[in-house]
Amino acid sequence: MYERYIKRMVDILFSIGAIVLLLLPMAVFGLFIKLKDPKGKVIFRQTRIGRNGKKFKILKFRTMWSDTPRHMPNRCMTPEDYDKYVMPFGKWLRKTSMDELPQIFNILKGDMSWVGPRPVIENETVLLEARKKAGLESFRPGLTGWAQINGRNTLTDAQKAAYDAQYIEKISFLFDIACMLRTAPLVIDKDGFTEGKERIDQIADFIGEDEEE
């Protein structure tokens, strides 16, 4: 009952409240990005796979310089690439996950939920297949999730899918609140964050700095 009827209402109410509280700092972040790199857009949009396989444009603050090469494969991103192409302020946004704040609007729209499996790009076929086998296709992707709390970038695709399946088994209002509360200290401690420290084989802004059509 919670997942089918109540969870969406909670998402809407919480996202409206978050927009009211965070609109000013988000505006400041956007202004700072524009001042540092006037040629680029403030918001980065990327196609992700959502509920029932439906594609949507996820929103993030742009963290990379506007002259970053387009469509650079994730597997080619090295620590040197990270230092060269990610803006200094962008590194802070990534480490604190503040670059994800615009996804509050994705939640309000209905593309995402506050808590759920993190949305992935289309070519992450291993993770998509693992989630499909676990019966997770019908759930909205989340701003945070059980997998993020239990390892973030350090988990394998199989481990992520396993944690996502555990979340679906435990899903409830109180469990969602617990996941959100546990996310904050992990972000502050940067637990599970590996960017810039080693070769990066994960979702990054290198797949087209802006995919708007």
C-alpha positions in Angstrom: 0.0 0.0 0.0 2.8 2.4 0.9 4.7 2.0 -2.4 1.6 2.1 -4.5 -0.4 5.0 -3.0 1.5 6.9 -0.3 5.2 7.0 -1.5 4.4 9.3 -4.4 2.5 11.7 -2.2 5.4 11.8 0.2 7.8 12.5 -2.7 5.7 15.4 -3.8 5.4 17.0 -0.4 9.0 16.5 0.5 10.2 17.8 -2.9 8.1 21.0 -2.6 9.5 21.6 0.9 13.0 21.0 -0.3 12.7 23.4 -3.2 11.4 26.1 -0.9 14.4 25.5 1.5 17.1 25.0 -1.1 16.1 27.3 -3.9 18.5 30.1 -2.7 21.6 27.9 -2.3 20.9 26.2 -5.6 20.7 29.7 -7.2 24.0 30.6 -5.7 25.6 27.4 -7.0 24.2 28.1 -10.4 25.5 31.6 -10.4 29.0 30.4 -9.3 29.1 27.8 -12.1 28.1 30.5 -14.6 30.7 33.0 -13.4 33.5 30.3 -13.5 32.6 29.1 -17.0 30.2 31.5 -18.8 30.2 29.5 -22.0 28.6 26.4 -20.4 25.1 25.7 -19.1 24.4 25.6 -15.4 22.4 22.4 -15.6 23.7 19.2 -17.1 21.1 16.8 -18.6 21.6 13.2 -19.3 19.4 10.4 -20.4 18.7 7.7 -17.7 16.5 4.7 -17.5 13.6 5.1 -15.2 10.5 3.2 -14.1 9.5 0.4 -16.4 12.4 1.2 -18.7 11.1 4.7 -19.6 13.9 7.1 -20.4 14.1 10.5 -18.8 16.5 13.5 -18.5 18.2 13.5 -15.1 19.2 17.0 -13.9 22.5 17.8 -12.2 24.6 20.9 -11.8 27.3 21.0 -14.4 30.7 20.1 -12.8 32.9 20.0 -15.9 34.5 22.7 -18.0 32.5 23.5 -21.2 35.4 22.5 -23.5 35.4 18.9 -22.2 35.4 16.5 -25.1 31.9 15.1 -25.7 31.1 11.4 -25.6 34.3 10.3 -23.8 33.7 6.7 -22.6 33.7 6.3 -18.8 36.3 3.6 -19.1 38.7 6.2 -20.5 38.4 8.6 -17.5 41.6 8.6 -15.5 42.6 10.7 -12.5 44.4 13.0 -14.9 41.2 13.5 -16.9 39.4 14.2 -13.6 41.8 16.9 -12.6 41.8 18.4 -16.1 38.1 18.4 -17.0 36.3 18.8 -13.6 36.1 22.3 -12.3 37.5 22.9 -8.8 34.1 23.9 -7.6 32.7 20.9 -9.5 34.9 18.6 -7.5 33.4 19.9 -4.3 29.9 19.6 -5.7 30.6 16.0 -6.6 32.2 15.1 -3.3 29.3 16.5 -1.3 26.7 15.2 -3.8 25.4 18.8 -4.1 25.5 18.4 -7.9 22.5 16.1 -7.4 20.3 18.8 -5.9 18.5 19.7 -9.2 17.1 16.1 -9.1 14.5 17.4 -6.6 12.7 18.7 -9.7 12.9 15.2 -11.2 11.2 13.9 -8.1 8.5 16.5 -8.2 7.9 15.6 -11.9 7.6 11.9 -11.1 10.7 10.7 -12.9 12.3 9.8 -9.6 11.6 9.2 -5.9 13.6 10.3 -2.8 14.6 6.7 -2.1 15.0 3.9 -4.6 17.5 2.2 -7.0 19.8 4.9 -8.5 19.0 5.7 -12.1 21.5 4.3 -14.6 22.5 5.1 -18.2 21.4 2.8 -21.0 24.7 1.1 -21.6 25.0 -0.1 -18.0 23.6 -3.4 -19.3 24.9 -5.6 -16.5 23.3 -3.6 -13.8 20.1 -3.2 -15.7 19.8 -6.9 -16.4 20.6 -7.7 -12.7 17.8 -5.3 -11.6 15.4 -6.8 -14.2 16.0 -10.3 -12.8 15.4 -9.0 -9.3 12.0 -7.5 -10.4 13.0 -3.9 -9.8 11.8 -2.4 -13.2 8.5 -1.1 -11.8 10.1 1.0 -9.1 11.0 4.7 -9.6 14.8 5.3 -9.3 15.8 7.3 -6.2 17.9 10.3 -5.3 19.5 8.0 -2.7 19.1 4.3 -2.1 20.0 1.3 0.0 23.0 0.5 -2.3 24.3 4.0 -1.9 24.2 3.7 1.9 26.0 0.4 1.8 28.9 1.3 -0.4 28.1 3.9 -3.0 30.8 3.8 -5.8 32.7 0.9 -4.3 30.1 -1.8 -5.0 30.0 -4.1 -8.0 26.9 -4.1 -10.2 25.8 -7.4 -8.7 26.1 -6.0 -5.2 24.2 -2.9 -6.1 21.3 -5.0 -7.5 21.3 -7.2 -4.4 21.0 -4.1 -2.1 18.3 -2.6 -4.3 16.4 -5.9 -4.0 16.7 -5.8 -0.2 15.3 -2.3 -0.3 12.2 -3.4 -2.2 11.7 -6.1 0.4 11.9 -3.6 3.3 10.2 -0.7 1.7 8.1 1.4 4.0 7.7 5.1 5.1 9.9 4.6 8.1 12.6 2.7 6.1 12.6 5.5 3.5 13.1 8.1 6.3 15.9 6.0 7.8 17.6 5.8 4.4 17.4 9.6 3.9 18.8 10.2 7.4 21.6 7.8 7.0 22.6 9.4 3.6 23.5 12.7 5.1 26.4 11.6 7.3 27.8 9.4 4.5 27.8 12.4 2.2 29.6 14.5 4.8 32.2 11.8 5.4 32.4 11.2 1.6 32.2 7.5 2.4 32.4 5.4 -0.8 33.5 8.4 -2.9 36.4 7.4 -5.2 36.5 10.0 -8.0 39.9 11.5 -8.6 41.6 8.8 -6.5 41.7 6.0 -9.0 40.5 5.0 -12.4 36.8 5.9 -12.6 34.5 3.3 -14.2 31.1 4.7 -13.2 28.5 7.2 -14.3 30.2 10.5 -15.1 29.5 13.7 -17.1 31.7 12.4 -20.0 28.8 11.0 -22.0 27.8 14.2 -23.6 28.1 17.3 -21.5 24.5 18.2 -22.4 22.2 15.7 -24.2 19.3 18.1 -24.7 17.8 17.7 -28.1 
